[in-house]
Amino acid sequence: MTRKGHTILEIKDLTMAFGGIYALQRLDLRIEEGQIIGLIGPNGAGKTTLINCITGVYKPIKGEIIFNGQSVTSFRPHQICRIGIGRTFQIPRPFSNMTIIENLKVCACRGSVDYQDLLSLTGLWEKRDHFAKNLTFQERRHLELSRALAVKPRLLLLDEIVAGLNPYETLEMMALIKKIHNELPITILWIEHVMKVIMESANTVVVLHQGTKIAEGNPREIANDKKIIEAYLGEEYRFAEA
């Protein structure tokens, strides 16, 4: 059960650099439990770097990451999974020579998982014994999501989960994410370049630019912010005036 108003993730003064080039600069972010947070920004803004810091892939040079009241800044990826943070990758990374079920079993690090329920939810139950290498691209996307859900996360990090999908498949994925959010006690931080997806799915949108948060608000506020329109969105994303 989600606790309304409870801060599940807090980022304080987070800074990350590679060879003297800053990917994140003194970033502050607070996410309440049960929300869908959309994270947008141009290429190189630091979005995936943020996810990699949260999940222990990178150790930030400064700042703190607090999950459910516990500092996890120095946690390694397997420790992050075990406390209830799951993620997807921009490019699906299944074990190609394993079946769908076997892929999920590898990821189930927080107790037993009802694989039938999970795969029925993501539409892969009938192909549970198929090897990952034989799946379509859309099915690999659904497997990537299933693997993240096998962690039984309280916080789910989605990194361009609709990238490469056609418009119809994108709508299906949007509906699936909303269903997961409604049926499971889960909070979502969602990176996406398809603005229609974020604007129609997120409660709050955060905009990064050159590693810095430049805006945060509800989708309507962000879509009508002249600075954001000029810098990133373009006029086609402006909401109609009420």
WOVEN-V144140 format. One record per residue. N is the residue number from 1. PHI is phi in radians with two decimals (none if undefined). PSI is psi in radians with two decimals (NA if undefined). Layout:
{{N	PHI	PSI} {N	PHI	PSI}}
This chain:
{{1	none	2.27} {2	-1.36	2.65} {3	-1.94	1.88} {4	-1.04	2.28} {5	1.53	-0.16} {6	-1.38	2.25} {7	-1.38	2.00} {8	-1.60	-0.52} {9	-2.43	2.31} {10	-2.33	2.22} {11	-1.90	2.19} {12	-2.15	2.07} {13	0.94	0.64} {14	-1.29	2.23} {15	-2.33	2.32} {16	-2.47	2.35} {17	-2.39	2.65} {18	-2.22	1.99} {19	1.01	0.62} {20	1.51	-0.10} {21	-1.73	2.16} {22	-1.44	2.15} {23	-1.62	-0.53} {24	-2.37	2.42} {25	-2.31	1.86} {26	0.86	0.88} {27	-1.43	2.28} {28	-2.04	2.36} {29	-2.69	2.39} {30	-2.26	2.23} {31	-2.11	2.17} {32	-1.49	2.58} {33	-1.06	2.43} {34	1.59	-0.08} {35	-1.50	2.83} {36	-1.98	1.99} {37	-1.81	2.15} {38	-1.61	2.30} {39	-2.03	2.01} {40	-2.20	2.91} {41	2.71	2.82} {42	-1.17	2.93} {43	-0.97	2.39} {44	1.47	0.13} {45	-1.31	-0.32} {46	1.89	0.18} {47	-1.15	-0.93} {48	-1.21	-0.57} {49	-1.03	-0.69} {50	-1.07	-0.81} {51	-1.08	-0.71} {52	-1.15	-0.55} {53	-1.23	-0.75} {54	-1.08	-0.65} {55	-1.63	0.15} {56	1.44	0.09} {57	-1.20	-0.72} {58	-2.02	2.54} {59	-1.78	2.02} {60	-1.10	2.67} {61	-1.44	-0.24} {62	-2.79	2.67} {63	1.78	-3.12} {64	-2.45	2.52} {65	-2.06	2.11} {66	-2.07	2.11} {67	-2.00	2.10} {68	0.91	0.72} {69	1.51	-0.04} {70	-2.01	2.30} {71	-1.24	2.17} {72	-2.13	0.32} {73	-0.99	-0.63} {74	-1.75	0.13} {75	-1.22	2.58} {76	-1.55	2.86} {77	-0.94	-0.72} {78	-1.17	-0.55} {79	-1.24	-0.64} {80	-1.08	-0.75} {81	-1.04	-0.75} {82	-1.24	-0.32} {83	-1.62	-0.08} {84	1.90	0.57} {85	-2.06	2.10} {86	-2.00	2.76} {87	-2.56	2.77} {88	-1.96	2.94} {89	-2.04	2.71} {90	-1.00	-0.72} {91	-1.89	2.11} {92	-0.94	2.38} {93	-2.19	0.97} {94	-1.31	2.89} {95	-1.42	1.85} {96	-1.05	-0.62} {97	-1.67	0.30} {98	-1.96	2.70} {99	-1.30	2.97} {100	-1.02	-0.83} {101	-1.04	-0.79} {102	-1.09	-0.67} {103	-1.04	-0.71} {104	-1.21	-0.67} {105	-1.10	-0.59} {106	-1.08	-0.58} {107	-1.59	-0.19} {108	-1.40	1.49} {109	-1.85	0.05} {110	-2.21	0.81} {111	1.70	-3.07} {112	-1.17	2.57} {113	-2.18	2.34} {114	-1.45	1.64} {115	-1.13	-0.58} {116	-1.15	-0.79} {117	-1.08	-0.78} {118	-1.12	-0.84} {119	-1.30	-0.45} {120	-1.17	-0.66} {121	-1.11	-0.74} {122	-1.63	0.05} {123	1.42	0.36} {124	-2.03	0.09} {125	-1.04	-0.72} {126	-1.18	-0.32} {127	-1.90	0.38} {128	-1.01	-0.51} {129	-1.71	0.14} {130	-1.43	2.54} {131	-1.27	2.50} {132	-1.03	-0.57} {133	-1.17	-0.28} {134	-1.70	0.07} {135	-1.46	2.70} {136	-1.24	2.94} {137	-1.08	-0.75} {138	-1.06	-0.74} {139	-1.15	-0.60} {140	-1.17	-0.63} {141	-1.08	-0.74} {142	-1.20	-0.60} {143	-1.16	-0.71} {144	-1.01	-0.76} {145	-1.16	-0.73} {146	-1.07	-0.72} {147	-1.09	-0.70} {148	-1.15	-0.65} {149	-1.27	-0.43} {150	-1.14	-0.33} {151	-1.24	-0.24} {152	1.01	0.98} {153	-1.33	2.60} {154	-1.55	-0.48} {155	-2.17	2.17} {156	-1.98	2.18} {157	-1.84	2.04} {158	-1.88	2.10} {159	-1.93	1.66} {160	0.91	0.99} {161	-1.20	-0.34} {162	-1.75	0.04} {163	-1.04	2.26} {164	1.55	-0.11} {165	-1.53	2.59} {166	-1.36	2.98} {167	-0.97	-0.73} {168	-1.16	-0.76} {169	-1.12	-0.61} {170	-1.11	-0.76} {171	-1.10	-0.69} {172	-1.09	-0.75} {173	-1.15	-0.71} {174	-1.03	-0.78} {175	-1.11	-0.68} {176	-1.15	-0.77} {177	-1.10	-0.74} {178	-1.10	-0.67} {179	-1.14	-0.77} {180	-1.04	-0.77} {181	-1.12	-0.64} {182	-1.33	-0.59} {183	-1.62	-0.41} {184	-1.96	2.62} {185	-1.35	1.45} {186	-2.45	2.53} {187	-1.95	2.51} {188	-2.23	2.28} {189	-1.95	2.05} {190	-2.15	1.97} {191	-1.54	2.32} {192	-2.76	2.53} {193	-1.68	-0.27} {194	-1.45	1.74} {195	-1.11	-0.54} {196	-1.02	-0.66} {197	-1.10	-0.89} {198	-1.18	-0.77} {199	-1.15	-0.46} {200	-1.70	-0.11} {201	-2.03	-0.57} {202	-1.50	2.59} {203	-1.39	-0.68} {204	-2.35	2.48} {205	-2.06	2.29} {206	-1.97	2.34} {207	-1.97	2.16} {208	-1.83	2.54} {209	-2.59	2.12} {210	0.90	0.76} {211	1.39	0.08} {212	-2.12	2.46} {213	-1.33	2.10} {214	-1.88	-0.22} {215	-2.84	2.68} {216	-2.70	2.33} {217	3.07	-3.06} {218	-1.30	2.85} {219	-0.95	-0.69} {220	-1.13	-0.76} {221	-1.07	-0.77} {222	-1.16	-0.76} {223	-1.20	-0.35} {224	-1.85	0.15} {225	-1.44	2.03} {226	-1.02	-0.65} {227	-1.12	-0.71} {228	-1.26	-0.70} {229	-1.04	-0.81} {230	-1.20	-0.66} {231	-1.45	-0.47} {232	-2.58	-0.91} {233	-1.28	-0.83} {234	1.59	2.74} {235	-1.07	-0.46} {236	-1.17	-0.23} {237	-1.73	-0.01} {238	-1.15	2.29} {239	-1.25	2.59} {240	-1.11	2.45} {241	-1.12	2.42} {242	-1.20	NA}}
